[in-house]
Amino acid sequence: MLEQNFLAFINDNQLFGPSDRVLLAVSGGIDSMVLAELVYRIGQPFAIAHVNFGLRGQDSENDALFVQNKAEYYGVPFHLTHFDTTAVAKEQGISIQMVARDLRYAWFAQLLQDYQYSCVATAHHKNDVLETLLLNLTRGTGLAGLHGIASSKNGIIRPLLFATRPELATYADEHNVLYREDSSNYNDTYARNRIRHHVVPVLTDLNPGLWQTLPRTIERLRAAETLMQAELQRSWQETARQDGEQIILPVNKLQALPEPVFRLTEWFKPFGFTDNQVEHMVESLHQPVGQVFSSTTHRISHERIGLVLEPLVKKADYEIMLQDWPDGPVEVDSVFTLTLERQEKSDDFRPLPDSSVACLDADRLTFPLTIRPWRQGDRFRPLGLNGHKLVSDLLNDLKLSRTEREQTAVLLSGGQIAWVIGHRIDHRFRVQAETKRIGRFSLSRKRKFNR
């Protein structure tokens, strides 16, 4: 009966065809040895792969030898690899279980490529599905963590998901399938084992039909996730707009969304933001602008226009020295270009009402001129004012976005700021009645800023 259900599950889920060469991940335990026996009995071309993680001393060596002997009995190719799992886990600072999983799946992928196998089959079954669901539930998860294990994903197939652990054990007894016992399966130090030994028996007592209802529950959860993802995609497209490297989510649209914390958590998860950060982001929408949230790769800032998502960029750090009037445009840190021209002042000269163009008294400029990012403590005398002003205060008054503030540069003459580039010239370098020659500086940004 198990063999018939096995074939039916493979066909219903289109896991592989009669001529496909399947690579079996075989540990030597009862689940994977039953899988190997079933695949052998249906006449499927296959090979066996075994990983020795080096975690149980001589027992690990004996497991490898046991699986190798079984592959020879079946007359199929055998692949073996060894990992110093404990050393790798210590080096990477993550759990042994996570390292073991990553190492073995990376090796399986390499075998698929090297030997042209159609897929890798693992021996996960219904009990694994329930245990995974419960583990994810206790750790905190979305719908994706509640629908268990997929029968096929990224070249990995699980053709035993239709069966329970007791059903596999019964098959092993009836067909004299030999296997190795892993003593760690009885160690309640591992969370999965505690669920297996203490939680699942209680659930099956409460609902003897659990194994029949579980697949239906899983399918409903998957359907719910499909609908949820469609709604998240639709609302993202209606809310977010791309502007260069920035993604802008306007405040009014965010505040109109039902369940904004949930939506933003799902939207921003691929960019590395945590649930806690998203909660604070939503709170910030009702507070003054200026808050910034960072992940390892991106930044979200609360600006007047809304939440602005952009990649993290290295803080600008440059200093360009101009010894004389250049012949062509000067490129500044791949952010903007500056064109410098010197010309005689005409009788009808009028300054342009354009902040991207500065007209200065050329004879008051002292070379070398310096172009660099503005710094905290920088002061200058804004046009028309008697006193000095901090550049930081000017940028605050202009209500610039954080990105634009970071990209603002200054032009210095003789150590004094002559122009906060793109914003305000210094009163001391203005064009006056007695000015004879004008230095015209034209700014061309490589990106525009949103305010």
Secondary structure, 3 states (H helix, E strand, C coil): CHHHHHHHHHHHCCCCCCCCCEEEECCCCHHHHHHHHHHHHCCCCEEEEEEECCCCCHHHHHHHHHHHHHHHHHCCCEEEEECCHHHHHHHHCCCHHHHHHHHHHHHHHHHHHHHCCCEEECCCEHHHHHHHHHHHHHHCCCHHHCCCCCCEECCEECCECCCCHHHHHHHHHHCCCCCCCCHHHHCCCCHHHHHHHHHHHHHHHHCCCHHHHHHHHHHHHHHHHHHHHHHHHHHHHHHCEEECCEEEEEHHHHHCCCCHHHHHHHHHHHHCCCHHHHHHHHHHCCCCCCCEEECCCEEEEEECCEEEEEECCCCCCCCEEECCCCCCCEEECCCEEEEEEEEECCCCCCCCCCCCEEEEEHHHCCCCEEEEECCCCCEECECCCCCCEEHHHHHHHCCCCHHHHHCCEEEEECCEEEEECCCEEEHHHCCCCCCCEEEEEEEEECCCCCC
